[in-house]
Amino acid sequence: MSHWWIYTIGFMAQALFSARLLIQWIASERVKKTINPQLFWELSLFASIIMFVYGWLREDFAIILGQSITYFIYLRNLHFMGRWKMFPLITRIILLFLPTIFLIYSFTNGKNDTDILFHNHNIPLWLLIWGSLAQIMFTMRFVYQWVYSEKRKSSHLPLGFWLISLTGSSMIVIYAIFRADPVLFLGQIFGLTVYARNIYFNLNHKRIETGH
């Protein structure tokens, strides 16, 4: 597959990721505090599937790692919001088993996908480590969000989520520059603005609540 088509797939995923942030940002701007819309998680789920494919086509372990960790957290948040049960049964089955199907394909497609991912001559070891750490940091925002929401049995986007987002996103921008990846770079540059704005909303809302 040509690089043009691969980048097109990646930009499709980033368009959905950016759309979720834009929707969340607009909703938050209206009330001047952080809002957690249902569509945020729906777009996250489908963007994650496309981004996973992009990472696989780019033979980029860091991207695949990040999407693998967050996939089921997106599903869990849809469950919290009551949206999961509204999907048709066949859709739920496909979404639940999709990672397993892809894993089986990876081991039966006649290629050594593991060797390709970890010995990609376009990604030196130091950059692979940095990119993986960046994705882990960026992904930890959803782990944090998941634990936070599990304790409250409802979906929330707390301040810590946005702080970790800002840190992880900055690391990915650096990775994208060295990797010469326009998909990651453009997607994260937009996100940095939204993360910073949500941090402001959270801090400002807390000042109003405490009267300081």
N, C-alpha and C positions, 0 to 999 in steps of 0.2 A: 504494500500500500504506500502511495506517495506521501511525502511530508505534508503536502497541501491538505489531503484528506484527513490525515491524522490531526493536524492543527484545527481543522474544521470541527472535528469531534470534540476536541478539547475546549474550543471556544463555545460550543453548544453547552457543555457542562458549566463553564464559567458564567455564561449568560444566565443560566438558571440560578447559580449560586449568587450572582449579583442581583438578580431579580428578587430573591428572598430577602436580601439585605435592604434593597430599596423599599420593598413593601413594609418591612419591619421599621425602617427609618422613618418613612412617611407617617406611619401609624403612631410612632413615638413622638414625632415633631408636633403632631396635632394636639397631643395632651401633655407634652413637655415632660414625659417620663417614659421609661422603657416598657414597650408593649411586646407581648409574645403571641403573635398571630398563628393560627393553625396552618395557614398557607406557607409559613416559614418552613415548617417541618415537611410538608408535602413536596415542596420544591427541593428541599435538601435531599430527600430520599432519591428522587429521580435524577437529580444532578450527580449524586454520589455514584449511581450505577454507570452513568455515562463517563464520569471522570475515572472510574476504575478501569473501564475499557481503554480510555486514553492512556493511562499509566502503563497498562499492559502492552499497548501498541508501541509506546515509547521505550519500553523495556526499562521502566523507571520504578525501582523498588520503593523509593520514598513515597511516591504518589499512591501506589497500591497499598502500602502500609497504612497511610492516613485514612483512606476510604474504607479499608477493612475494619478498622476500629470503630468508626463512627456509624457505620451502616445500621447496626442493630439498635444503637442509641436513638437514631431517627425513628425507627419503628416503635421503640418504647414510648417516646414522646407523643407519637400519634395515638398510642394506646391511652396515655394519660388524658388526652384531649377528647377521647371518645370517637376519634376519626377512624381508627383501625378497623373496628367492627362494621363500619359503613362501606368498606371496600368489598366487592364481590368475593365470594369464597375462593374462586379460582385465582384471583389476583393475589389474595393473601397467601395462598399456597406457593405460587410462583415467587413472590417476594421473600418468603421464608427460606425457600430451598435454592434460590438463585446463587448464593455464594458457594453452596455445595456442588451445584451443577458446574459452575465455572472451575472449581477445584478439580473435579473429576476430569473435565476436558483438558486441563493443564497437564495432567499426568497420562493422558491417553491420546494426545495429538501428535505423537511421534517426535516431539521436541523436548529438550531438557530445559524447561522454562526456568528452573531454579538456577542453573548455570548461566543462562542468558541474563537474568536479573542481577546476579551478584558479580558477574564478570563482563559487564558492559564497558567496552573500551572507551566509550564516550563519557563515562563518569568515573573519574579517578576515585580511589578508596576514600581519601579525605573528604571529597565532595559527597560521596555516598553516605558517609557517616554524618556529615553536617546536615544533609537533606533529610536523613532519617530522623535525626534529633529535632529538626525544625518541624517535621510532620508530627512527631510524637508530642512536642510542645503544643502545636496548633490543635492537635486532636484531644489533648488533655482538657481543653476547655469544655468539650462535650462530656468527658468523663466526670469532670467537676459538676457540670450542669445536671448530669444524670443522677449523681449521688445527692446533690442538693434537692432535686425534684423528688427522688425516691423518699427522702425523709418527710417531705410534705405531701406526697401522693398526688401531686399535680405539677404540671409543666411550668418552669420558671426560667428566666434569663437573668441571673444575678450579676452583681458587679464583677465578681471574680471571673465570670465567663468572658466578659469584655476585656479585662486586663490580660488574661491569658491569650485571648484572641490577638490583641495588639502585639504582644511579645512574639508569639508564634508566627504571625503574619510577617513581621519585620525580618525574621530569620528566613522565611521562605522567599522573600523578595531578594535577599542576598543569594540564596541558592539558585533562584531563577536567573539572576544576572550571570553567574558563572556557568549555568547550564544552557544559557542562551535560549530560554523557554519563554516565548511571548505570552503563552496561555497563562502560566503561573504568574508572571510579572504583572500583566494588566489586571488580572483578577484580584490580586492581593493589594495593588495600589488603590483600587476603589474601596476595598474592604477596610483599609487603614483609616480612612475618613469616617466611615460608619462606626467603627469600634471606638474611635476617639470621641465621637459625638455621644455614643451611648454611655461611655464612662462619665462624661459631663452630666448627662441626664440623671444618672444614678447618684452621683455626688451631690448634685443640686437638689434632688428630691429628698435626700437624707438631711441636708441642711434645713430644708423647709420643715420637715417632720420634727427635727430637734429644736427648731427655732433659732439656729445659729447662722 
